[in-house]
Amino acid sequence: MEVDLPEIVAEVTAQFQRYEQALVSNDVAVLDELFRNDARTLRYGIGENLYGYSEIAAFRAGRSPAGLIRRTARTVITTYGRDTAVASTLFYRDSAPGRVGRQMQTWVRFPEGWRIVAAHVSVIDEPQGRAA
């Protein structure tokens, strides 16, 4: 298996950036598109555990568009072969000083394109001496 093929890293990076832009602008249609429409798709959020595409879509539809702006840091995208990737990033919000968010997504290439099949989002106190 080839890890981090440059063209595959570029493809997933573009989709990750598309996701990030949709997230901060509350583009629910794009967010829904980028999650795999499947009952096995998971998203563990800061305050919710979502099982299946329908729960994820319902969460997005009901989420407030306020306070979504954030900045990311230390993003790492690792690809495994041509069809699987993991995207990890830290994120910071001005509304939460001293806190750091962590986000991991598993991406898989399907006939319709790259889709997130699992995601985890959490927020912790910023470790001492580790700010981005």
C-alpha positions, 0 to 999 in steps of 0.5 A: 500500500502506498501512503500519501500519494501526492495526487491523493493527498491533494484531492482529500485536502481540497475536500477537507478545505471545502468542508471547512468553508461549508462549516464556517459559512453554515452551508448545510447542503455541502456539509450533508453532501460530504458525509456518506449517506449511510446508516453506518456513518458516525459523527461524535460531536462535542455534545452529541453522538450521531449514528447514521446519516439521517441523525447527522443531517438532522443535527446540521439542519437544527444547528444555530449558524452563530459562532461557527467561525474558527481557525485551524492549525496543525492539519494532517491529512494522511492517505492510505492507497487511493481510496482512504484517508484520515484528516486531523486538525486542531481548531480555535474559536475566539469565543473559547480562549484557552480551549482547543478543538480536535477534529478527526475525519475518516474519508473514503472514495466512493463512485460519487466522490470522497465522503466522510464515513466517521468523524470525531470532534472534541474540545479540551483545555489548551495544554500548557505551552502548546498553543498554535 
